[in-house]
């Protein structure tokens, strides 16, 4: 017996979903056929690729993990071959991951620009936390994610993309809105509207402020950047958001940026991709477009 493409597809789908039934549904085949294909593959390779645990999803074994990047690369290559020649128009659906700030500001315009160049492409952006995106990348559910910079993660390749400036903002009638010569110490005791405490941007802001003004007085907390923006516009206190999020509000006077001496907060953004796999034409073309338009 020889390894078949269908067996590799079943392996890849089971690894992504943790279930033979879910893999069969994804591949539009019967559960019994998917189970047989996986069993045959394990027999041909002479190794167990998944471990069974009662009541839990199938767990990929170390042997399966070692094979996964190779199998994913093979399937990507086959998809490209089936897509005909290298100069054929790009088509299909591209699923991207992004952290909320990127998904809500920078990425949509870039996606539209790419689709304008490639009308047969559809793009879906899924917004999640950095750690959730890393988990999905490790399962090869995503081929590209755009995230805030992060320390090295096994199995994930990070490529520097662009920087993002975080700014302090208040409503126009806030008592500090028109103050000149502000220092960080002048913010002591003020009410804040911030992202959840576990978010990377909030953690770093607290670190930057703590030495001079201690613990921040958080009056409003949200997992949504736009929720923070709306709370600040309504007069809820000081916010700290990406300049991309509030650019229009600052230009139109709905918000005021505080010029605080000694405050500087920039973040590096990166493209996160599974390491050591061949990438299909579509996702590789989109990655190049992002980098060229950083």
N, C-alpha and C positions, 0 to 999 in steps of 0.2 A: 504493500500500500504506500501511496505517496500523499504528501500533504496537499490539500486542495485549498483554493481561495475561499470557498464557503466555510471551511473549518477555521481558517484564520479570522474571517469576519465574525463567526460565532464567538470565538475566543475574545476578540476585541470588544464585542457588545456585552458579553458576560462580565468582563473586567470593568466596563463602564457602569453597568447597572447592578451588578451583584446578584443577578437572577437569570436563570436559563429562560424562564417564562418571559421576563421583560426583554431579554435579548431576542427571543423568537418574535415577539411583537414588533420590535424595532426593525427586524429583517424581513418581516412579512412571511414567516414560515411557521410550521407547527412546532409546538413545544417538544414533541417526541423527536422530530428531525433535528432540532437544535441540540437536544441532549445527546443524540447519537453522534452528531458531528463533533461535539466536544469530547465525548468518550473516545472516538476514533483518533482524534488528534493526540490525546494523552497516550494512547496505545502506541501510535507511530513514533512519538517522541520519547517514549519510555520514561515519562516523568509525570508527577501529579502537578497540575497547574492551579487547581483550586482546592481549598479545604472546606469540608462540610461541617457546619455547626448548627445543631437543632434550633429552629426558630430564629436564625440569624441569616443575613445575606451571605452568599458564598464569599470566602476570603481568598484572594489571590495569594499563592505561595511565593516563596523566594525565587523558585525556579520560574514561575509565571512572570514575576516582576522583571527578571533578567531578560526574558524573551519579549516583553511587551513593547519596548521601544523599537526593536527590530521588526516585529510584526506590524506595528503602526506605520513604520517607514515603508514596508512592502505594500501595504494597502494604499498609502498615499501615492506611491509610484504607479500602482495599477490604476487608480482613479485618473491620474494624469494621462496614462496611455489610452484609457477609454475616452478621455476628453479630446483625443485626436492630436493634432500637431501643436507645437509650441506657440504658433501665432494664431491659434483659434481664439475667438472671443471668449473672455471669461464669463462664466455663468454659474448659477447655483446660489445657495444660501450660506452666508458666513456668520457664525455665532461668535461674538466677542464678549469677553468679560471686562469689567471696569469697576473701579471703586466709585462711590457715589459722586464725588466732585468731578471726576473726569467724565462720567456718564452723563452728567447734567449740564456740562458746560462746553468742553473742548471737542469731545468726540462726535456729537451729532453732526456738526457742520462738516467735519472731515469725512464722515461716512457719506453724506450727501454728495460731496465733491467726488468721491471715489465712484459712487453709483452713477453720477453724471457721465463719467468717463467710460463706465462699463454698465450699460442699461440692463443687461440680463442678470445682474447680481442683486440679491436681496441681503440686507444686513439686519441682524438682531443683536442688540446690546443688552447684556444682563448685568445689572448692578449688584455687587455684593462686597462684603468686607475683604480685606487683603488675605486673611487666613482662609476664608472660604474659597477664594479664587485659587490660592495655592493648592488646596485640596482637589479642586476640580482639574487643575492643570496636571496634577500628579496622576489622576485617573484618565487623562487624555480626553476629558469631556470638552475641554477648550484647547485650542491651539495657540491663542493669543489673548493676553489680558493686559490692560494698561493700569498701572498701579503707582502709588507713591513709593519712593525708594525704600528698600528693605534689605536687611542682611542676607547673605547667601543662603539659599534653601536647597537641600539636596534634590537633584532631578529637575531643577528649574533654572533656565538661563535668563539673566537680566541684562537688558541692553539700555543704556542711558538714552533718554528721549528728549526731555525739555525740563525747564524749571518753572515753578509756580510760586507766585508771591502771595503770602497771607497778609491781610490787612485788618486793622481794628476799625470798626465802624459803629456809628450811633445814629439815632434819628436827629433831624435838623434842630429840634427843640430841646435836645439833651443839654444839660448844663455845661458839658465839656466840648460841645460841638464847635464853638467859636473861640475856644481858648488857644492862645499861642504859647509856644515854649513849653509844651507839656513834657513831663518826665514820667517814667514808669511809676514813681512814688505817688504821683497825682491820681493814679487809678485805684489806690487803696480804698477799700470799703465800697466801691461801686458794684452795682448789680450787673451780672453777666448773663448772656444767652449763648449757650455753647452746645457743641456736639456731646454725645454721651461720653462718660468718663473713660470708657475703654477704648475710645477711638484714638488713633495715633496722633491726630492733629491736636486734640484736647490735651493728651498726656504731655506733648512737647510744649504747648502753651503754658501749662501749669508749671513745668520745669523752668521755662524762661522767666516766669514771673515770681516764682516762689521766694527766691533769695531776697528780693526787694520789697514785696508786698504780702508775702505769706500766701495762705490759702485763698483762692478766689471765692467770691460770694456768688454762687451760681443760682440764679432765680428761675431760669427756664432752660430745660435740656431737651434735645431732640436728636433722633437718628437721621433727620433730614436736613440737608443744607438749606433748602427752601423754607423749612419750618423755622430755622434760626433766623434767616433773612426776614421773614414776615414778623417774627417776634421783635426784632430790633426796629423795624419800620414802625411798629405799633408803640414803641417807646419802652420796651422791656429792659433795656440796658445795653451794655457794650457787647458786640459780637466780634468774632474773629473768623473770617471766611476768605476763601480764595478771591483774589481780585477779579478773576473771570466770572465768579458767581454774581458779584455786585457791580460790575463795570457800568451797566446801563443805569442802575439806581444812583450811582455816584454822579454820572453825567447829567441826569435829569433832576438831581437835587432831592431825591427821596431819602438818601443816606448821605452821611458826611464821614470822610475818612479822618481818623485822628492821627495827627503828625506827632508821634511820641519819640522824643530823643532816646536813643539807646535801644529802641525796639526794632529788630530785624528778624523776619521769619520767612525763609524761602524753603521750598521742598523740591527735591529732584524727583521727576517722574520717569518711569521705566516701562519698557515692554517686557513682559514676562512670558516665557514660552517654554514648553517641555524641552529638556536637554537631549541632544543626540538622537533626533528623529529627522527623517526627510520630511519636508513640508510641501504640501500641494501647491499648484500654481496660484490658486486663488488667494490662499492665506499668505503666501510669500509675496505676492504682488501688493496685497494690502499693507503688509509690514513695511515694504519699501516706500509705499505712498505716505505712511505715517512719518517715517524718518525724514523723507524729503520735504515734508510740509510741517516739520516741527516748529 
